[in-house]
Amino acid sequence: MVLSFVCVIVLVVAYWLWRIALRPTSRRYGWDVLWRVACLIGVVRIGALLLGAATNYSSGWAQIPGYFLQMTGLPELYLVRGMRTTPLKWAMAASTLLMLSSFVWAALLVWVANRLRRAT
């Protein structure tokens, strides 16, 4: 049930991206916006990851919000799940991966914003 729901969501998003790819671009947002958005995404996701990883050493209720903070790194964190036995290496590898993927997410957001914005 969950897998079919995820597949439907992926198909709807792919169709939507394909439809807006046909639109002419306005080129309103450029590299400066891309860098700002990527840095903002990276700071938020890496900060949440490291704060969540710090709560793993607690034995109390703080692990619950820490777990949800670490989920902000999904789906990229699945690529480094084999390093979970060494927390320091895992945090460094996950932070590097999140930093790199932040530029991909920002590029997608800027691309969509350029396509949705009408040239005046």
GROMACS elastic network, one bead per residue, 0.5 to 0.9 nm:
[ bonds ]
;  ai    aj funct       b0    kb
    1     4     6  0.52883   500
    1     5     6  0.62734   500
    1     6     6  0.87291   500
    2     5     6  0.50461   500
    2     6     6  0.61824   500
    2     7     6  0.85897   500
    3     6     6  0.51045   500
    3     7     6  0.61470   500
    3     8     6  0.86517   500
    4     8     6  0.61777   500
    4     9     6  0.86331   500
    5     8     6  0.51431   500
    5     9     6  0.62489   500
    5    10     6  0.86548   500
    6     9     6  0.50757   500
    6    10     6  0.61290   500
    6    11     6  0.85998   500
    7    10     6  0.50810   500
    7    11     6  0.61544   500
    7    12     6  0.86189   500
    8    11     6  0.51197   500
    8    12     6  0.61606   500
    8    13     6  0.86401   500
    9    12     6  0.51470   500
    9    13     6  0.61775   500
    9    14     6  0.85309   500
   10    13     6  0.52158   500
   10    14     6  0.60412   500
   10    15     6  0.85558   500
   11    14     6  0.50482   500
   11    15     6  0.60789   500
   11    16     6  0.85265   500
   12    15     6  0.51559   500
   12    16     6  0.61418   500
   12    17     6  0.86552   500
   13    16     6  0.50099   500
   13    17     6  0.61294   500
   13    18     6  0.85003   500
   14    17     6  0.51479   500
   14    18     6  0.60860   500
   14    19     6  0.86015   500
   15    19     6  0.61412   500
   15    20     6  0.87469   500
   16    19     6  0.50949   500
   16    20     6  0.63366   500
   16    21     6  0.85596   500
   17    20     6  0.52737   500
   17    21     6  0.60440   500
   17    22     6  0.89453   500
   17   112     6  0.79468   500
   18    21     6  0.50787   500
   18    22     6  0.68968   500
   19    22     6  0.56340   500
   19    23     6  0.74801   500
   20    23     6  0.53354   500
   20    24     6  0.85780   500
   20   112     6  0.75697   500
   20   115     6  0.62938   500
   20   116     6  0.72719   500
   21    24     6  0.77987   500
   21    25     6  0.86047   500
   21   112     6  0.84220   500
   21   115     6  0.71114   500
   22   115     6  0.86939   500
   23   115     6  0.62013   500
   23   116     6  0.80257   500
   24   114     6  0.88276   500
   24   115     6  0.65715   500
   24   118     6  0.85601   500
   24   119     6  0.88289   500
   25    28     6  0.82487   500
   25   111     6  0.85352   500
   25   114     6  0.56124   500
   25   116     6  0.79035   500
   25   117     6  0.77150   500
   25   118     6  0.78681   500
   25   119     6  0.78857   500
   26    29     6  0.81897   500
   26   114     6  0.55270   500
   26   115     6  0.65575   500
   26   116     6  0.83358   500
   26   117     6  0.63708   500
   26   118     6  0.62769   500
   26   119     6  0.52022   500
   26   120     6  0.87298   500
   27    30     6  0.68721   500
   27   111     6  0.88269   500
   27   114     6  0.56643   500
   27   115     6  0.81543   500
   27   117     6  0.87784   500
   27   119     6  0.85791   500
   28   113     6  0.85005   500
   28   114     6  0.60683   500
   28   117     6  0.77737   500
   28   119     6  0.82453   500
   29    32     6  0.77613   500
   29    33     6  0.61063   500
   29    34     6  0.77878   500
   29   110     6  0.66436   500
   29   111     6  0.84136   500
   29   113     6  0.76321   500
   29   114     6  0.63002   500
   30    33     6  0.56844   500
   30    34     6  0.63744   500
   30    35     6  0.89497   500
   30   110     6  0.77150   500
   30   114     6  0.88643   500
   31    35     6  0.61405   500
   31    36     6  0.85830   500
   32    35     6  0.53194   500
   32    36     6  0.63201   500
   32    37     6  0.86946   500
   33    36     6  0.50946   500
   33    37     6  0.60268   500
   33    38     6  0.83762   500
   33   106     6  0.87607   500
   33   110     6  0.75294   500
   34    37     6  0.52992   500
   34    38     6  0.59768   500
   34    39     6  0.85101   500
   34   103     6  0.75669   500
   34   106     6  0.58734   500
   34   107     6  0.62061   500
   34   109     6  0.84619   500
   34   110     6  0.63898   500
   35    38     6  0.51073   500
   35    39     6  0.60456   500
   35    40     6  0.85180   500
   35   103     6  0.76535   500
   35   106     6  0.78771   500
   36    39     6  0.52379   500
   36    40     6  0.61640   500
   36    41     6  0.86235   500
   36   106     6  0.86635   500
   37    40     6  0.50655   500
   37    41     6  0.60773   500
   37    42     6  0.84355   500
   37   102     6  0.83802   500
   37   103     6  0.81512   500
   37   105     6  0.88619   500
   37   106     6  0.56657   500
   37   107     6  0.86410   500
   37   109     6  0.85257   500
   37   110     6  0.84427   500
   38    41     6  0.51552   500
   38    42     6  0.59576   500
   38    43     6  0.85063   500
   38    99     6  0.82143   500
   38   101     6  0.87314   500
   38   102     6  0.51812   500
   38   104     6  0.80422   500
   38   105     6  0.73658   500
   38   106     6  0.50184   500
   38   107     6  0.79133   500
   39    42     6  0.50084   500
   39    43     6  0.59978   500
   39    44     6  0.85321   500
   39    99     6  0.82049   500
   39   102     6  0.74054   500
   39   103     6  0.79774   500
   39   106     6  0.87475   500
   40    43     6  0.52683   500
   40    44     6  0.62270   500
   40    45     6  0.86001   500
   40   102     6  0.85691   500
   41    44     6  0.53419   500
   41    45     6  0.60875   500
   41    46     6  0.84091   500
   41    99     6  0.84805   500
   41   102     6  0.58167   500
   41   103     6  0.83589   500
   41   105     6  0.81486   500
   41   106     6  0.75247   500
   42    45     6  0.52839   500
   42    46     6  0.57896   500
   42    47     6  0.80518   500
   42    95     6  0.86692   500
   42    98     6  0.65262   500
   42    99     6  0.53281   500
   42   100     6  0.83376   500
   42   101     6  0.82506   500
   42   102     6  0.53538   500
   42   103     6  0.81352   500
   43    46     6  0.53922   500
   43    47     6  0.57059   500
   43    48     6  0.83046   500
   43    99     6  0.82698   500
   44    47     6  0.52536   500
   44    48     6  0.60752   500
   44    49     6  0.85601   500
   44    72     6  0.88314   500
   45    48     6  0.51825   500
   45    49     6  0.61050   500
   45    50     6  0.87049   500
   45    69     6  0.85141   500
   45    70     6  0.84042   500
   45    72     6  0.60538   500
   45    73     6  0.61421   500
   45    95     6  0.85282   500
   45    98     6  0.70681   500
   45    99     6  0.84883   500
   45   102     6  0.84657   500
   46    50     6  0.61292   500
   46    51     6  0.84519   500
   46    70     6  0.89938   500
   46    72     6  0.87588   500
   46    73     6  0.77368   500
   46    94     6  0.82376   500
   46    95     6  0.57030   500
   46    96     6  0.87967   500
   46    98     6  0.66242   500
   46    99     6  0.74515   500
   47    50     6  0.52893   500
   47    51     6  0.60275   500
   47    52     6  0.83928   500
   47    69     6  0.89406   500
   47    95     6  0.89550   500
   48    51     6  0.51422   500
   48    52     6  0.59312   500
   48    53     6  0.84444   500
   48    66     6  0.82406   500
   48    68     6  0.89586   500
   48    69     6  0.51625   500
   48    70     6  0.62390   500
   48    71     6  0.86656   500
   48    72     6  0.70028   500
   48    73     6  0.81933   500
   49    52     6  0.51254   500
   49    53     6  0.60584   500
   49    54     6  0.86117   500
   49    66     6  0.82939   500
   49    67     6  0.89940   500
   49    69     6  0.61003   500
   49    71     6  0.78076   500
   49    72     6  0.71645   500
   49    73     6  0.66787   500
   49    91     6  0.78469   500
   49    94     6  0.82780   500
   49    95     6  0.77307   500
   50    54     6  0.61318   500
   50    55     6  0.87697   500
   50    69     6  0.86762   500
   50    70     6  0.77840   500
   50    91     6  0.69862   500
   50    95     6  0.81994   500
   51    54     6  0.51151   500
   51    55     6  0.66067   500
   51    66     6  0.68190   500
   51    69     6  0.73198   500
   51    70     6  0.80031   500
   52    55     6  0.52602   500
   52    56     6  0.68986   500
   52    62     6  0.89318   500
   52    63     6  0.76547   500
   52    65     6  0.73692   500
   52    67     6  0.59755   500
   52    68     6  0.75255   500
   52    69     6  0.52133   500
   52    70     6  0.52323   500
   52    71     6  0.88069   500
   53    56     6  0.53448   500
   53    57     6  0.78560   500
   53    63     6  0.89206   500
   53    66     6  0.67852   500
   53    67     6  0.79926   500
   53    69     6  0.85814   500
   53    70     6  0.70384   500
   53    87     6  0.80698   500
   53    91     6  0.75510   500
   54    57     6  0.61980   500
   54    58     6  0.78905   500
   54    63     6  0.89655   500
   54    66     6  0.77328   500
   55    58     6  0.53254   500
   55    59     6  0.84579   500
   55    62     6  0.59668   500
   55    63     6  0.53406   500
   55    64     6  0.85545   500
   55    65     6  0.83428   500
   55    66     6  0.54577   500
   55    67     6  0.81252   500
   56    59     6  0.76555   500
   56    62     6  0.81123   500
   56    63     6  0.57705   500
   56    66     6  0.71170   500
   56    67     6  0.80703   500
   57    63     6  0.81327   500
   58    61     6  0.79445   500
   58    62     6  0.65357   500
   58    63     6  0.64886   500
   59    62     6  0.76036   500
   59    63     6  0.71827   500
   60    63     6  0.64881   500
   60    64     6  0.85829   500
   61    64     6  0.58620   500
   61    65     6  0.79146   500
   62    65     6  0.59003   500
   62    66     6  0.62237   500
   62    67     6  0.87146   500
   63    67     6  0.59413   500
   63    68     6  0.87007   500
   64    67     6  0.52608   500
   64    68     6  0.66625   500
   64    69     6  0.88286   500
   65    68     6  0.50896   500
   65    69     6  0.61517   500
   65    70     6  0.86833   500
   66    70     6  0.62694   500
   66    71     6  0.87441   500
   67    70     6  0.51688   500
   67    71     6  0.64803   500
   68    71     6  0.50485   500
   68    72     6  0.71818   500
   69    72     6  0.57279   500
   69    73     6  0.81344   500
   70    73     6  0.59015   500
   70    74     6  0.78904   500
   70    77     6  0.88475   500
   71    74     6  0.54645   500
   71    75     6  0.83966   500
   71    77     6  0.84451   500
   72    75     6  0.84651   500
   73    76     6  0.60687   500
   73    77     6  0.57724   500
   73    78     6  0.89562   500
   73    94     6  0.81523   500
   73    98     6  0.68979   500
   74    77     6  0.53338   500
   74    78     6  0.69958   500
   75    78     6  0.59062   500
   75    79     6  0.80268   500
   76    79     6  0.57865   500
   76    80     6  0.77731   500
   76    94     6  0.78813   500
   76    97     6  0.70641   500
   76    98     6  0.69580   500
   76   101     6  0.77471   500
   77    80     6  0.54995   500
   77    81     6  0.63416   500
   77    94     6  0.62573   500
   77    97     6  0.79972   500
   77    98     6  0.81307   500
   78    81     6  0.52001   500
   78    82     6  0.84301   500
   79    82     6  0.77863   500
   79    94     6  0.85175   500
   79    97     6  0.87442   500
   80    83     6  0.57609   500
   80    84     6  0.75692   500
   80    90     6  0.67792   500
   80    93     6  0.69803   500
   80    94     6  0.65163   500
   80    97     6  0.86438   500
   81    84     6  0.55710   500
   81    85     6  0.88371   500
   81    90     6  0.77369   500
   82    85     6  0.74095   500
   82    90     6  0.83536   500
   83    86     6  0.58078   500
   83    87     6  0.73304   500
   83    89     6  0.67362   500
   83    90     6  0.50831   500
   83    91     6  0.88589   500
   83    93     6  0.84426   500
   84    87     6  0.57572   500
   84    88     6  0.88305   500
   84    89     6  0.81208   500
   84    90     6  0.56600   500
   84    91     6  0.86245   500
   85    89     6  0.88133   500
   85    90     6  0.79002   500
   86    89     6  0.56622   500
   86    90     6  0.61303   500
   86    91     6  0.87289   500
   87    91     6  0.60339   500
   87    92     6  0.85953   500
   88    91     6  0.51940   500
   88    92     6  0.62442   500
   88    93     6  0.86037   500
   89    92     6  0.51542   500
   89    93     6  0.60213   500
   89    94     6  0.83392   500
   90    93     6  0.52182   500
   90    94     6  0.58573   500
   90    95     6  0.83611   500
   91    94     6  0.51167   500
   91    95     6  0.59328   500
   91    96     6  0.85330   500
   92    95     6  0.51650   500
   92    96     6  0.62231   500
   92    97     6  0.86150   500
   93    96     6  0.51798   500
   93    97     6  0.61444   500
   93    98     6  0.85621   500
   94    97     6  0.50397   500
   94    98     6  0.59999   500
   94    99     6  0.84638   500
   95    98     6  0.50645   500
   95    99     6  0.60397   500
   95   100     6  0.86607   500
   96    99     6  0.50753   500
   96   100     6  0.63394   500
   96   101     6  0.86389   500
   97   100     6  0.52236   500
   97   101     6  0.60879   500
   97   102     6  0.84939   500
   98   101     6  0.50492   500
   98   102     6  0.59226   500
   98   103     6  0.89125   500
   99   102     6  0.52615   500
   99   103     6  0.71768   500
  100   103     6  0.57400   500
  100   104     6  0.71317   500
  101   105     6  0.62836   500
  101   106     6  0.85179   500
  102   105     6  0.51153   500
  102   106     6  0.59991   500
  102   107     6  0.84443   500
  103   107     6  0.59444   500
  103   108     6  0.85154   500
  104   107     6  0.50906   500
  104   108     6  0.62587   500
  104   109     6  0.87080   500
  105   108     6  0.51294   500
  105   109     6  0.62710   500
  105   110     6  0.87038   500
  106   109     6  0.50214   500
  106   110     6  0.60880   500
  106   111     6  0.84227   500
  107   110     6  0.51530   500
  107   111     6  0.59777   500
  107   112     6  0.85383   500
  108   111     6  0.50746   500
  108   112     6  0.61608   500
  108   113     6  0.85455   500
  109   112     6  0.51642   500
  109   113     6  0.60657   500
  109   114     6  0.85856   500
  110   114     6  0.60806   500
  110   115     6  0.85766   500
  111   114     6  0.51857   500
  111   115     6  0.62988   500
  111   116     6  0.87284   500
  112   115     6  0.50789   500
  112   116     6  0.60945   500
  112   117     6  0.85039   500
  113   116     6  0.52059   500
  113   117     6  0.60078   500
  114   117     6  0.53896   500
  114   118     6  0.81217   500
  115   118     6  0.75006   500
